[in-house]
Amino acid sequence: EAGYQPMVYGNMVWESFEFDMEQLAGYPIWYADYEAVPQTPYDFTFWQFTEKGYVDGVEGQLDLDVQFCRTEQGIL
């Protein structure tokens, strides 16, 4: 009602042992994995690829993420 869309945040351990991924199939997944290539077999919308990122103008280390968007041409 407030206009927010729920999302599930987790890593491969949570996906494997804590979540029932079939029940979560209708929700976007925000996946945290700091390896060079994501290690999950599941689809995800956001990939948090580091917790040690930097952004000009922001003090300290940050999590950095990318969002994957489906288009008519494929995934961006």
Sequence and secondary structure as in RCSB ss.txt:
>XXXX:A:sequence
EAGYQPMVYGNMVWESFEFDMEQLAGYPIWYADYEAVPQTPYDFTFWQFTEKGYVDGVEGQLDLDVQFCRTEQGI
L
>XXXX:A:secstr
  S    EEE HHHHHHT  TTTTTTS EEEE  SSS   SS  SEEEEEEEE  TT  S EEEEEE  EETTEE
 
